[in-house]
Amino acid sequence: MKVFASRADRWRTLLLVVAICAAFVGLYVGARRYAPFVFNAQALRTWIAGFGVFAPLVFVFLQAAQVVLAPIPGQVVALVAGYLFGPVYGTVYSLTGVLIGSAVAFSLAKRYGRSFVEGVIADDVIDRFDAFVERVGAPGLFAFVIIPGLPDDAICFLSGLTTWRLRTFLGVIAIGRLPAYVITVYAGGEFASGRFIEGIALVGLIITASAVGYYKQDAVRDLVTRLEPRLPF
């Protein structure tokens, strides 16, 4: 499978990566100048610790909400979690929030049916991925959600329209989303430790993978559909 179908796709992906990286650098420079206190990770962690259990709950809630409502990318919340809580707890809080949000989306679709899902997901996404979810099964879903940049939040709603059980769905989501979240949370921890080059490199890796996944989501869908019957598990 070619990564890009045309030169235009390649340039669009490159421009998207450059724009996101530029925005990230701009945010960093602005924070350095106008809010330098955010770069004192230890002081921030001490301040956050003063809120006790409520601080982790806020991050779990935000991570869950981004799955159901999608106001902010989940990777952004994961990056902040890594910065404030470190790689271990940041991963735990991020993945917990993702699983809660995914379970809510799945259960809402299961409870209220197709008319509800059609009201919260764009028509073009439903047209492209509706039959895909039912057809590929759990192994195929895993191969799909492990790639960043794909519409995995929408897939959570569409999965609720299948005959899958919630525990099967959550198991696939937990394993499939873990690698990208581990890398993002670890990048946040690198920033907190002052290792900015390493953190930027990891963020760049996720951004690039997400951009490729976004622009090639139809090709990934078709590839997973063809490969799923051959998977040994």
Residue frames as a rotation matrix with the C-alpha (Angstrom) as fourth column:
MET 1
0.575 0.818 0.000 0.00
0.818 -0.575 0.000 0.00
0.000 0.000 -1.000 0.00
LYS 2
-0.301 -0.648 0.699 1.40
0.562 -0.713 -0.419 3.42
0.770 0.267 0.580 -0.97
VAL 3
-0.565 0.043 -0.824 1.53
0.766 -0.343 -0.543 5.85
-0.306 -0.938 0.161 1.93
PHE 4
-0.316 0.447 -0.837 0.24
-0.219 -0.893 -0.394 8.71
-0.923 0.059 0.380 -0.24
ALA 5
0.330 0.552 0.766 -2.06
0.628 0.478 -0.615 8.39
-0.705 0.683 -0.189 -3.23
SER 6
0.645 -0.089 0.759 -0.71
0.634 -0.492 -0.597 11.54
0.426 0.866 -0.261 -4.88
ARG 7
-0.501 -0.851 0.155 1.80
0.668 -0.494 -0.557 14.32
0.551 -0.176 0.816 -4.55
ALA 8
-0.161 0.529 0.833 -1.01
-0.341 -0.822 0.456 16.59
0.926 -0.211 0.313 -3.33
ASP 9
0.835 0.456 -0.309 -1.75
0.079 0.457 0.886 14.18
0.545 -0.764 0.345 -0.45
ARG 10
0.167 -0.869 -0.465 1.92
0.927 0.299 -0.227 14.14
0.337 -0.393 0.856 0.45
TRP 11
-0.659 -0.433 0.615 2.16
0.295 -0.901 -0.318 17.94
0.692 -0.028 0.721 0.53
ARG 12
0.264 0.819 0.509 -1.08
-0.366 -0.403 0.839 18.30
0.892 -0.408 0.194 2.50
THR 13
0.791 -0.018 -0.612 0.22
0.485 0.628 0.608 15.89
0.374 -0.778 0.505 5.13
LEU 14
-0.241 -0.965 -0.105 3.57
0.896 -0.180 -0.405 17.66
0.372 -0.192 0.908 5.29
LEU 15
-0.487 0.109 0.866 1.90
-0.061 -0.994 0.091 21.06
0.871 -0.008 0.491 5.65
LEU 16
0.645 0.763 0.051 -0.37
-0.163 0.072 0.984 19.75
0.747 -0.643 0.171 8.39
VAL 17
0.504 -0.548 -0.668 2.62
0.831 0.518 0.201 18.36
0.236 -0.656 0.717 10.32
VAL 18
-0.558 -0.755 0.345 4.54
0.654 -0.656 -0.377 21.63
0.511 0.015 0.860 9.91
ALA 19
-0.123 0.602 0.789 1.51
-0.243 -0.789 0.564 23.70
0.962 -0.122 0.243 10.99
ILE 20
0.840 0.449 -0.305 0.94
0.138 0.367 0.920 21.61
0.525 -0.815 0.246 14.12
CYS 21
0.161 -0.870 -0.466 4.63
0.972 0.222 -0.079 21.67
0.172 -0.440 0.881 15.02
ALA 22
-0.584 -0.358 0.728 4.72
0.351 -0.921 -0.171 25.46
0.732 0.156 0.663 14.47
ALA 23
0.347 0.795 0.497 1.69
-0.289 -0.413 0.863 25.90
0.892 -0.443 0.086 16.70
PHE 24
0.775 -0.110 -0.622 3.32
0.558 0.582 0.592 23.75
0.297 -0.806 0.512 19.36
VAL 25
-0.296 -0.954 -0.042 6.56
0.912 -0.270 -0.310 25.78
0.284 -0.130 0.950 19.18
GLY 26
-0.384 0.232 0.894 4.57
-0.001 -0.968 0.251 29.02
0.923 0.096 0.372 19.30
LEU 27
0.727 0.687 -0.015 2.71
-0.048 0.073 0.996 27.84
0.685 -0.723 0.086 22.37
TYR 28
0.450 -0.654 -0.608 5.98
0.880 0.439 0.180 26.88
0.149 -0.616 0.773 24.00
VAL 29
-0.568 -0.706 0.423 7.62
0.649 -0.700 -0.297 30.25
0.506 0.106 0.856 23.27
GLY 30
-0.052 0.647 0.761 4.54
-0.198 -0.753 0.627 32.14
0.979 -0.119 0.167 24.46
ALA 31
0.854 0.366 -0.369 4.36
0.234 0.363 0.902 30.19
0.464 -0.857 0.225 27.68
ARG 32
0.030 -0.941 -0.338 8.08
0.971 0.108 -0.216 30.73
0.239 -0.321 0.916 28.26
ARG 33
-0.684 -0.344 0.643 7.56
0.333 -0.932 -0.145 34.47
0.649 0.116 0.752 28.00
TYR 34
-0.291 0.690 0.662 4.19
-0.561 -0.684 0.467 35.05
0.775 -0.236 0.586 29.63
ALA 35
0.743 0.553 0.377 3.72
-0.634 0.400 0.662 32.05
0.215 -0.731 0.648 31.94
PRO 36
-0.114 -0.920 -0.375 7.17
-0.650 0.354 -0.672 30.74
0.751 0.167 -0.638 32.87
PHE 37
-0.279 0.027 0.960 5.84
-0.921 0.274 -0.276 29.14
-0.271 -0.961 -0.052 36.05
VAL 38
0.758 0.652 0.017 4.35
-0.618 0.727 -0.300 26.27
-0.208 0.217 0.954 34.04
PHE 39
0.471 -0.660 -0.585 7.86
-0.332 0.482 -0.811 25.03
0.817 0.576 0.008 33.27
ASN 40
-0.571 -0.549 0.610 8.59
-0.787 0.156 -0.597 24.34
0.233 -0.821 -0.521 36.91
ALA 41
-0.118 0.580 -0.806 7.23
-0.267 0.763 0.588 20.81
0.956 0.285 0.065 36.85
GLN 42
-0.626 -0.165 -0.762 8.02
0.590 0.539 -0.602 20.05
0.510 -0.826 -0.240 40.48
ALA 43
-0.948 0.301 -0.102 6.25
-0.166 -0.742 -0.649 23.19
-0.271 -0.599 0.754 41.68
LEU 44
-0.356 0.856 -0.374 3.24
-0.845 -0.124 0.521 22.40
0.399 0.502 0.767 39.51
ARG 45
-0.217 0.241 -0.946 3.11
0.107 0.969 0.223 18.82
0.970 -0.053 -0.236 40.78
THR 46
-0.877 -0.111 -0.468 3.27
0.472 -0.016 -0.881 20.07
0.091 -0.994 0.066 44.36
TRP 47
-0.771 0.628 -0.105 0.45
-0.599 -0.771 -0.216 22.49
-0.217 -0.104 0.971 43.65
ILE 48
-0.185 0.701 -0.688 -1.62
-0.644 0.443 0.624 19.80
0.742 0.559 0.370 41.91
ALA 49
-0.573 -0.103 -0.813 -1.01
0.370 0.853 -0.368 17.41
0.731 -0.512 -0.451 44.81
GLY 50
-0.980 0.193 0.045 -2.73
-0.142 -0.523 -0.840 19.93
-0.138 -0.830 0.540 47.08
PHE 51
-0.259 0.936 -0.237 -6.03
-0.943 -0.192 0.270 19.10
0.207 0.294 0.933 45.39
GLY 52
-0.363 0.061 0.930 -5.70
-0.528 0.808 -0.259 15.47
-0.768 -0.585 -0.261 46.45
VAL 53
-0.464 0.216 0.859 -7.84
0.490 0.870 0.046 12.98
-0.738 0.443 -0.509 44.56
PHE 54
0.540 0.786 -0.302 -9.66
0.189 -0.463 -0.866 15.73
-0.820 0.410 -0.398 42.66
ALA 55
-0.012 -0.617 -0.787 -6.69
-0.757 -0.508 0.410 16.50
-0.653 0.601 -0.461 40.38
PRO 56
-0.923 -0.308 0.230 -6.53
-0.103 0.776 0.622 12.99
-0.370 0.551 -0.748 38.85
LEU 57
-0.203 0.930 0.307 -10.32
0.648 0.362 -0.671 12.93
-0.735 0.063 -0.676 38.63
VAL 58
0.381 0.298 -0.875 -10.30
-0.322 -0.845 -0.428 16.13
-0.866 0.445 -0.226 36.56
PHE 59
-0.476 -0.644 -0.599 -7.90
-0.802 0.037 0.596 14.57
-0.361 0.764 -0.534 34.06
VAL 60
-0.847 0.255 0.466 -9.84
0.309 0.950 0.041 11.32
-0.433 0.178 -0.884 33.92
PHE 61
0.163 0.971 -0.177 -13.02
0.416 -0.230 -0.880 13.33
-0.895 0.070 -0.441 33.30
LEU 62
0.188 -0.153 -0.970 -11.40
-0.679 -0.734 -0.016 15.40
-0.709 0.662 -0.242 30.53
GLN 63
-0.819 -0.555 -0.146 -10.03
-0.501 0.566 0.655 12.30
-0.281 0.609 -0.742 28.85
ALA 64
-0.577 0.697 0.426 -13.43
0.587 0.716 -0.378 10.62
-0.568 0.032 -0.822 29.03
ALA 65
0.291 0.750 -0.593 -15.22
0.111 -0.643 -0.758 13.73
-0.950 0.155 -0.271 27.77
GLN 66
-0.266 -0.441 -0.857 -13.00
-0.757 -0.454 0.469 14.06
-0.596 0.774 -0.213 24.70
VAL 67
-0.955 0.000 0.296 -14.12
0.148 0.867 0.476 10.61
-0.257 0.499 -0.828 23.55
VAL 68
-0.216 0.971 0.098 -17.83
0.856 0.237 -0.460 11.40
-0.470 -0.016 -0.882 23.88
LEU 69
0.670 0.524 -0.527 -17.83
0.325 -0.844 -0.426 15.12
-0.668 0.114 -0.736 23.05
ALA 70
0.177 -0.736 0.653 -14.49
0.982 0.175 -0.069 15.46
-0.063 0.654 0.754 21.19
PRO 71
0.985 0.152 -0.087 -13.84
0.149 -0.988 -0.046 19.13
-0.093 0.032 -0.995 22.14
ILE 72
0.385 -0.921 -0.062 -10.07
-0.897 -0.389 0.209 18.52
-0.216 -0.025 -0.976 22.39
PRO 73
0.298 -0.343 -0.891 -7.72
-0.464 0.764 -0.449 15.84
0.834 0.547 0.068 21.07
GLY 74
0.987 0.126 -0.104 -7.09
0.012 0.577 0.816 13.06
0.162 -0.807 0.568 23.58
GLN 75
0.304 -0.948 -0.097 -3.35
0.814 0.311 -0.490 13.20
0.494 0.070 0.867 22.91
VAL 76
-0.105 -0.304 0.947 -3.25
-0.141 -0.938 -0.317 16.78
0.984 -0.167 0.056 24.24
VAL 77
0.689 0.424 0.588 -4.75
-0.639 -0.027 0.769 15.68
0.341 -0.905 0.253 27.55
ALA 78
0.893 -0.397 -0.213 -2.34
0.435 0.883 0.174 12.74
0.119 -0.248 0.961 27.66
LEU 79
0.041 -0.914 0.404 0.63
0.514 -0.327 -0.793 15.06
0.857 0.240 0.456 27.09
VAL 80
0.040 0.060 0.997 -0.46
-0.618 -0.783 0.072 17.29
0.785 -0.619 0.006 29.98
ALA 81
0.931 0.341 0.133 -1.04
-0.322 0.592 0.739 14.23
0.174 -0.731 0.660 32.16
GLY 82
0.564 -0.794 -0.225 2.51
0.707 0.606 -0.366 13.07
0.427 0.047 0.903 31.53
TYR 83
-0.176 -0.629 0.757 3.87
0.106 -0.777 -0.621 16.51
0.979 -0.029 0.203 32.38
LEU 84
0.083 0.318 0.945 1.97
-0.797 -0.547 0.254 16.80
0.598 -0.774 0.208 35.64
PHE 85
0.733 0.368 0.572 1.75
-0.659 0.591 0.465 13.23
-0.167 -0.718 0.676 36.88
GLY 86
-0.327 -0.907 0.266 4.73
-0.723 0.421 0.547 11.48
-0.608 -0.014 -0.794 35.29
PRO 87
-0.603 0.011 -0.798 4.75
-0.725 0.410 0.554 8.58
0.333 0.912 -0.239 32.81
VAL 88
-0.934 0.224 -0.279 3.23
0.290 0.930 -0.224 5.91
0.210 -0.290 -0.934 35.07
TYR 89
-0.454 0.804 -0.385 0.35
0.473 -0.149 -0.869 7.76
-0.755 -0.576 -0.312 36.70
GLY 90
-0.419 0.277 -0.865 -0.19
-0.652 -0.755 0.074 9.88
-0.632 0.595 0.497 33.58
THR 91
-0.813 0.099 -0.574 -0.70
-0.412 0.600 0.686 6.73
0.413 0.794 -0.447 31.52
VAL 92
-0.800 0.532 -0.278 -3.02
0.598 0.665 -0.447 5.22
-0.053 -0.524 -0.850 34.13
TYR 93
-0.353 0.690 -0.631 -5.18
0.120 -0.636 -0.763 8.35
-0.928 -0.345 0.142 34.33
SER 94
-0.507 0.127 -0.853 -5.27
-0.791 -0.461 0.402 8.85
-0.342 0.878 0.334 30.55
LEU 95
-0.863 0.149 -0.483 -6.14
-0.167 0.817 0.552 5.25
0.477 0.557 -0.680 29.73
THR 96
-0.708 0.649 -0.280 -8.74
0.593 0.330 -0.734 5.14
-0.384 -0.686 -0.618 32.50
GLY 97
-0.308 0.587 -0.749 -10.42
-0.299 -0.807 -0.510 8.22
-0.903 0.067 0.423 31.04
VAL 98
-0.637 0.017 -0.770 -10.30
-0.768 0.063 0.637 6.79
0.060 0.998 -0.027 27.52
LEU 99
-0.908 0.288 -0.304 -11.90
0.265 0.957 0.116 3.54
0.325 0.024 -0.946 28.67
ILE 100
-0.503 0.763 -0.405 -14.63
0.445 -0.172 -0.879 5.35
-0.740 -0.623 -0.253 30.59
GLY 101
-0.291 0.370 -0.882 -15.39
-0.632 -0.767 -0.113 7.61
-0.718 0.524 0.457 27.62
SER 102
-0.782 -0.047 -0.621 -15.34
-0.553 0.511 0.658 4.68
0.286 0.858 -0.426 25.20
ALA 103
-0.851 0.492 -0.184 -17.68
0.525 0.775 -0.353 2.69
-0.031 -0.397 -0.917 27.44
VAL 104
-0.341 0.742 -0.578 -20.08
0.069 -0.593 -0.802 5.64
-0.938 -0.313 0.151 27.65
ALA 105
-0.409 0.149 -0.900 -20.11
-0.856 -0.406 0.322 6.10
-0.317 0.902 0.294 23.86
PHE 106
-0.902 0.028 -0.432 -20.57
-0.165 0.900 0.403 2.36
0.400 0.434 -0.807 23.28
SER 107
-0.744 0.622 -0.242 -23.36
0.592 0.448 -0.670 2.12
-0.308 -0.642 -0.702 25.88
LEU 108
-0.348 0.625 -0.699 -25.21
-0.323 -0.780 -0.537 5.19
-0.880 0.039 0.473 24.61
ALA 109
-0.525 0.111 -0.844 -25.25
-0.844 0.059 0.533 3.74
0.109 0.992 0.063 21.11
LYS 110
-0.922 0.167 -0.349 -26.32
0.175 0.985 0.010 0.36
0.346 -0.052 -0.937 22.44
ARG 111
-0.634 0.685 -0.359 -29.13
0.478 -0.017 -0.878 1.94
-0.608 -0.728 -0.317 24.46
TYR 112
-0.006 0.669 -0.743 -30.51
-0.195 -0.730 -0.656 4.52
-0.981 0.141 0.135 22.01
GLY 113
0.356 0.247 0.901 -29.72
0.604 0.675 -0.424 2.88
-0.713 0.695 0.091 18.68
ARG 114
-0.259 -0.543 0.799 -28.89
0.963 -0.079 0.259 4.06
-0.077 0.836 0.543 15.21
SER 115
0.557 0.522 0.646 -30.94
0.601 -0.790 0.121 7.27
0.574 0.321 -0.754 15.26
PHE 116
0.912 -0.281 -0.300 -28.86
0.109 -0.538 0.836 8.50
-0.396 -0.795 -0.459 18.21
VAL 117
0.019 -0.974 0.226 -25.57
0.604 0.191 0.774 7.62
-0.797 0.121 0.592 16.54
GLU 118
-0.063 0.007 0.998 -26.62
0.967 -0.246 0.062 9.35
0.246 0.969 0.009 13.33
GLY 119
0.855 0.446 0.265 -27.27
0.359 -0.878 0.318 12.48
0.374 -0.176 -0.910 15.38
VAL 120
0.810 -0.572 -0.130 -23.78
-0.149 -0.416 0.897 12.62
-0.567 -0.707 -0.422 16.91
ILE 121
-0.200 -0.889 0.411 -21.54
0.355 0.326 0.876 11.36
-0.913 0.321 0.250 14.08
ALA 122
-0.266 0.024 -0.964 -21.03
-0.718 -0.672 0.182 13.03
-0.643 0.740 0.196 10.72
ASP 123
0.720 0.691 0.066 -22.80
-0.450 0.536 -0.714 11.34
-0.529 0.485 0.697 7.84
ASP 124
0.514 -0.560 -0.650 -19.63
-0.696 0.172 -0.697 10.81
0.502 0.811 -0.301 5.84
VAL 125
-0.550 -0.703 0.451 -17.99
-0.832 0.420 -0.362 8.96
0.065 -0.574 -0.816 8.74
ILE 126
0.014 0.653 0.758 -21.02
-0.496 0.662 -0.562 6.69
-0.868 -0.368 0.333 9.10
ASP 127
0.825 0.330 -0.458 -21.06
-0.545 0.255 -0.799 6.02
-0.147 0.909 0.390 5.36
ARG 128
0.193 -0.862 -0.469 -17.38
-0.748 0.180 -0.639 5.00
0.635 0.474 -0.610 5.36
PHE 129
-0.727 -0.679 0.103 -17.15
-0.534 0.465 -0.706 3.01
0.431 -0.569 -0.700 8.59
ASP 130
0.092 0.857 0.506 -20.61
-0.990 0.135 -0.049 1.70
-0.111 -0.497 0.861 9.46
ALA 131
0.894 0.278 -0.351 -20.34
-0.358 0.915 -0.186 -1.72
0.269 0.292 0.918 7.81
PHE 132
0.041 -0.979 -0.200 -16.60
-0.365 0.172 -0.915 -1.86
0.930 0.111 -0.351 8.52
VAL 133
-0.391 -0.210 0.896 -17.08
-0.911 -0.051 -0.409 -2.14
0.131 -0.976 -0.172 12.29
GLU 134
0.516 0.684 0.515 -19.47
-0.727 0.668 -0.159 -5.07
-0.453 -0.293 0.842 12.04
ARG 135
0.887 -0.080 -0.454 -17.42
-0.311 0.624 -0.717 -6.87
0.341 0.777 0.529 9.41
VAL 136
0.113 -0.987 -0.119 -13.85
-0.527 0.042 -0.849 -6.80
0.842 0.158 -0.515 10.76
GLY 137
0.684 0.158 -0.712 -14.43
0.418 0.716 0.560 -8.22
0.598 -0.680 0.424 14.24
ALA 138
0.943 -0.272 -0.191 -12.29
0.074 -0.387 0.919 -7.61
-0.324 -0.881 -0.345 17.32
PRO 139
0.101 -0.975 0.198 -8.89
0.743 0.206 0.637 -8.40
-0.662 0.083 0.745 15.69
GLY 140
-0.091 -0.080 0.993 -9.64
0.898 -0.438 0.048 -6.04
0.431 0.895 0.112 12.82
LEU 141
0.854 0.436 0.284 -10.81
0.254 -0.826 0.502 -3.33
0.453 -0.357 -0.817 15.20
PHE 142
0.660 -0.689 -0.300 -7.55
0.364 -0.057 0.930 -3.65
-0.657 -0.723 0.213 17.12
ALA 143
-0.221 -0.771 0.597 -5.52
0.930 0.017 0.366 -3.24
-0.292 0.636 0.714 13.92
PHE 144
0.187 0.392 0.901 -7.55
0.692 -0.703 0.162 -0.11
0.697 0.593 -0.403 13.18
VAL 145
0.943 0.310 0.119 -7.49
0.141 -0.698 0.702 1.69
0.301 -0.645 -0.702 16.54
ILE 146
0.462 -0.833 -0.305 -3.77
0.727 0.159 0.668 1.16
-0.508 -0.530 0.679 17.12
ILE 147
-0.382 -0.574 0.724 -3.02
0.887 -0.448 0.113 3.72
0.260 0.686 0.680 14.37
PRO 148
-0.371 0.235 -0.899 -3.28
0.468 -0.789 -0.399 7.37
-0.802 -0.568 0.183 15.55
GLY 149
-0.833 0.016 -0.554 -5.28
-0.350 -0.789 0.504 9.84
-0.429 0.614 0.663 13.51
LEU 150
-0.780 0.609 -0.144 -8.15
0.245 0.508 0.826 7.51
0.576 0.609 -0.546 12.63
PRO 151
-0.282 0.752 0.595 -11.75
-0.672 -0.598 0.437 8.25
0.685 -0.277 0.674 13.74
ASP 152
-0.724 -0.083 -0.685 -11.57
0.251 0.893 -0.374 5.88
0.643 -0.443 -0.625 16.71
ASP 153
-0.877 0.480 0.007 -13.97
-0.204 -0.361 -0.910 7.95
-0.434 -0.800 0.415 18.83
ALA 154
-0.140 0.842 -0.520 -16.64
-0.990 -0.131 0.054 7.59
-0.022 0.523 0.852 16.14
ILE 155
-0.391 -0.081 -0.917 -15.84
-0.339 0.939 0.062 3.88
0.856 0.335 -0.395 15.99
CYS 156
-0.999 0.040 0.003 -16.78
0.010 0.311 -0.950 3.66
-0.039 -0.950 -0.311 19.69
PHE 157
-0.325 0.939 -0.109 -20.32
-0.709 -0.319 -0.629 4.79
-0.626 -0.127 0.770 18.87
LEU 158
0.072 0.353 -0.933 -20.60
-0.929 0.364 0.066 2.56
0.362 0.862 0.354 15.80
SER 159
-0.785 -0.416 -0.460 -19.37
-0.231 0.884 -0.407 -0.42
0.576 -0.213 -0.789 17.83
GLY 160
-0.782 0.542 0.309 -22.37
-0.342 0.043 -0.939 0.00
-0.522 -0.839 0.152 20.09
LEU 161
0.130 0.855 -0.502 -24.59
-0.955 -0.027 -0.294 -0.89
-0.265 0.518 0.813 17.13
THR 162
-0.318 -0.326 -0.890 -22.98
-0.606 0.792 -0.073 -4.32
0.729 0.516 -0.450 16.79
THR 163
0.741 0.567 -0.360 -23.55
-0.146 0.659 0.737 -7.50
0.656 -0.494 0.571 18.79
TRP 164
-0.269 -0.933 -0.239 -20.23
0.168 0.199 -0.966 -7.12
0.948 -0.300 0.103 20.62
ARG 165
0.609 0.349 -0.713 -20.14
0.744 0.061 0.665 -7.24
0.275 -0.935 -0.223 24.37
LEU 166
0.925 -0.201 0.323 -18.86
-0.261 -0.953 0.154 -4.24
0.277 -0.226 -0.934 26.27
ARG 167
0.612 -0.733 0.295 -15.97
-0.234 0.188 0.954 -6.13
-0.755 -0.653 -0.056 27.88
THR 168
0.301 -0.492 0.817 -14.74
0.849 0.529 0.006 -7.39
-0.435 0.692 0.576 24.50
PHE 169
0.691 0.036 0.722 -14.89
0.492 -0.755 -0.433 -3.89
0.530 0.654 -0.539 23.06
LEU 170
0.905 -0.331 0.267 -13.06
-0.425 -0.712 0.559 -2.33
0.005 -0.620 -0.785 26.03
GLY 171
0.510 -0.750 0.422 -10.34
0.255 0.600 0.758 -4.97
-0.822 -0.279 0.497 25.90
VAL 172
0.302 -0.353 0.886 -9.64
0.952 0.066 -0.299 -4.12
0.047 0.933 0.356 22.27
ILE 173
0.786 0.048 0.616 -9.68
0.134 -0.987 -0.094 -0.37
0.603 0.156 -0.782 22.96
ALA 174
0.883 -0.453 0.124 -7.36
-0.242 -0.214 0.946 -0.70
-0.402 -0.866 -0.298 25.98
ILE 175
0.236 -0.831 0.503 -4.71
0.544 0.542 0.641 -2.67
-0.805 0.122 0.580 24.10
GLY 176
0.297 -0.067 0.953 -5.08
0.946 -0.120 -0.303 -0.80
0.134 0.991 0.027 20.81
ARG 177
0.799 0.085 0.595 -4.84
0.128 -0.991 -0.029 2.71
0.588 0.099 -0.803 22.18
LEU 178
0.855 -0.431 -0.288 -2.15
0.342 0.050 0.938 2.00
-0.390 -0.901 0.190 24.74
PRO 179
0.057 -0.953 0.297 0.98
0.985 0.102 0.139 2.44
-0.163 0.285 0.945 22.55
ALA 180
-0.053 -0.052 0.997 0.13
0.547 -0.837 -0.015 5.94
0.836 0.544 0.073 21.29
TYR 181
0.822 0.419 0.385 -0.90
-0.077 -0.588 0.805 7.09
0.564 -0.691 -0.451 24.75
VAL 182
0.694 -0.653 -0.303 2.24
0.624 0.336 0.705 5.67
-0.359 -0.678 0.641 26.37
ILE 183
-0.204 -0.800 0.564 4.41
0.956 -0.286 -0.060 7.57
0.210 0.527 0.824 23.88
THR 184
0.142 0.330 0.933 2.46
0.252 -0.924 0.288 10.81
0.957 0.195 -0.214 24.35
VAL 185
0.974 0.225 0.000 2.44
0.043 -0.186 0.982 10.61
0.221 -0.956 -0.191 28.15
TYR 186
0.409 -0.900 -0.150 6.13
0.848 0.314 0.427 9.77
-0.337 -0.302 0.892 28.14
ALA 187
-0.177 -0.421 0.890 6.75
0.736 -0.657 -0.165 12.85
0.654 0.625 0.426 25.97
GLY 188
0.631 0.473 0.615 4.99
-0.061 -0.760 0.647 14.95
0.774 -0.446 -0.450 28.61
GLY 189
0.907 -0.351 -0.232 7.27
0.338 0.279 0.899 13.44
-0.251 -0.894 0.372 31.23
GLU 190
0.025 -0.927 0.374 10.30
0.998 0.002 -0.061 14.32
0.056 0.375 0.925 29.10
PHE 191
0.091 0.079 0.993 9.20
0.274 -0.960 0.051 17.95
0.958 0.267 -0.109 28.95
ALA 192
0.927 0.322 0.193 8.72
-0.100 -0.282 0.954 17.98
0.362 -0.904 -0.229 32.72
SER 193
0.667 -0.735 -0.120 12.27
0.591 0.425 0.686 16.66
-0.453 -0.529 0.718 33.17
GLY 194
0.431 -0.487 -0.759 13.72
-0.375 -0.862 0.340 19.35
-0.821 0.138 -0.555 30.91
ARG 195
-0.586 -0.605 0.539 14.53
0.225 0.518 0.825 16.97
-0.778 0.605 -0.168 28.05
PHE 196
0.140 0.744 -0.653 12.85
-0.408 -0.558 -0.723 19.07
-0.902 0.368 0.225 25.40
ILE 197
-0.442 -0.354 -0.824 14.57
-0.894 0.101 0.436 17.59
-0.071 0.930 -0.361 22.35
GLU 198
-0.997 0.078 0.021 13.44
0.078 0.997 -0.012 14.07
-0.022 -0.010 -1.000 23.30
GLY 199
-0.360 0.925 -0.126 9.92
0.292 -0.017 -0.956 15.33
-0.886 -0.381 -0.264 24.08
ILE 200
0.048 0.340 -0.939 9.61
-0.732 -0.628 -0.265 17.21
-0.679 0.700 0.219 20.79
ALA 201
-0.762 -0.389 -0.517 10.87
-0.641 0.565 0.519 14.16
0.090 0.727 -0.680 18.87
LEU 202
-0.868 0.476 0.141 8.21
0.395 0.835 -0.383 11.94
-0.300 -0.277 -0.913 20.46
VAL 203
-0.026 0.881 -0.473 5.45
0.029 -0.472 -0.881 14.48
-0.999 -0.037 -0.013 19.85
GLY 204
-0.225 -0.141 -0.964 6.63
-0.891 -0.371 0.263 14.81
-0.394 0.918 -0.043 16.26
LEU 205
-0.987 -0.150 -0.060 6.41
-0.161 0.928 0.335 11.04
0.005 0.340 -0.940 15.87
ILE 206
-0.486 0.872 0.047 2.80
0.576 0.361 -0.733 10.97
-0.657 -0.330 -0.678 17.08
ILE 207
0.069 0.504 -0.861 1.84
-0.356 -0.794 -0.493 14.00
-0.932 0.341 0.124 14.97
THR 208
-0.569 -0.363 -0.738 3.33
-0.808 0.079 0.584 12.46
-0.154 0.928 -0.338 11.84
ALA 209
-0.971 0.228 0.067 1.64
0.232 0.971 0.063 9.10
-0.050 0.077 -0.996 12.46
SER 210
-0.248 0.932 -0.263 -1.66
0.411 -0.145 -0.900 10.88
-0.877 -0.331 -0.348 13.14
ALA 211
-0.082 0.174 -0.981 -1.41
-0.677 -0.733 -0.073 12.95
-0.732 0.658 0.177 9.97
VAL 212
-0.835 -0.262 -0.484 -0.69
-0.539 0.572 0.619 9.90
0.115 0.777 -0.619 7.83
GLY 213
-0.830 0.556 0.056 -3.49
0.487 0.769 -0.414 7.96
-0.274 -0.316 -0.908 9.55
TYR 214
-0.150 0.804 -0.575 -5.94
0.015 -0.579 -0.815 10.82
-0.989 -0.131 0.075 9.02
TYR 215
-0.110 0.062 -0.992 -5.25
-0.884 -0.462 0.069 11.22
-0.454 0.885 0.106 5.32
LYS 216
-0.671 -0.212 -0.710 -5.07
-0.587 0.738 0.334 7.47
0.453 0.641 -0.620 4.67
GLN 217
-0.539 0.460 0.706 -8.00
-0.627 0.341 -0.701 6.36
-0.563 -0.820 0.105 6.85
ASP 218
0.566 0.773 -0.285 -9.95
-0.766 0.366 -0.529 4.92
-0.305 0.518 0.799 3.92
ALA 219
0.176 -0.596 -0.783 -6.91
-0.636 0.539 -0.553 2.98
0.751 0.596 -0.284 2.71
VAL 220
-0.804 -0.448 0.390 -6.29
-0.573 0.414 -0.707 1.68
0.156 -0.792 -0.590 6.25
ARG 221
-0.039 0.894 0.446 -9.94
-0.760 0.263 -0.594 0.64
-0.649 -0.362 0.669 6.51
ASP 222
0.689 0.317 -0.651 -9.76
-0.707 0.491 -0.509 -1.28
0.158 0.812 0.562 3.25
LEU 223
-0.243 -0.872 -0.425 -6.45
-0.599 0.480 -0.641 -2.92
0.763 0.099 -0.639 4.17
VAL 224
-0.727 0.023 0.686 -7.76
-0.640 0.340 -0.689 -4.04
-0.249 -0.940 -0.233 7.57
THR 225
0.347 0.936 0.060 -10.88
-0.796 0.328 -0.509 -5.42
-0.496 0.129 0.859 5.92
ARG 226
0.545 -0.192 -0.816 -8.76
-0.615 0.569 -0.545 -7.53
0.569 0.799 0.192 3.56
LEU 227
-0.451 -0.877 -0.164 -6.32
-0.487 0.396 -0.778 -8.73
0.748 -0.271 -0.606 6.21
GLU 228
-0.191 0.385 0.903 -8.74
-0.979 -0.003 -0.205 -9.53
-0.076 -0.923 0.377 9.02
PRO 229
0.830 0.550 -0.097 -9.79
-0.554 0.832 -0.029 -12.98
0.065 0.077 0.995 7.71
ARG 230
0.472 -0.729 -0.496 -6.12
0.048 0.582 -0.811 -13.97
0.880 0.359 0.310 7.58
LEU 231
-0.061 -0.506 0.860 -5.25
-0.852 -0.423 -0.309 -12.91
0.520 -0.752 -0.405 11.11
PRO 232
-0.438 -0.202 -0.876 -4.26
0.026 0.971 -0.237 -15.89
0.898 -0.127 -0.420 13.31
PHE 233
-0.903 0.122 -0.412 -6.18
0.424 0.092 -0.901 -14.64
-0.072 -0.988 -0.135 16.36
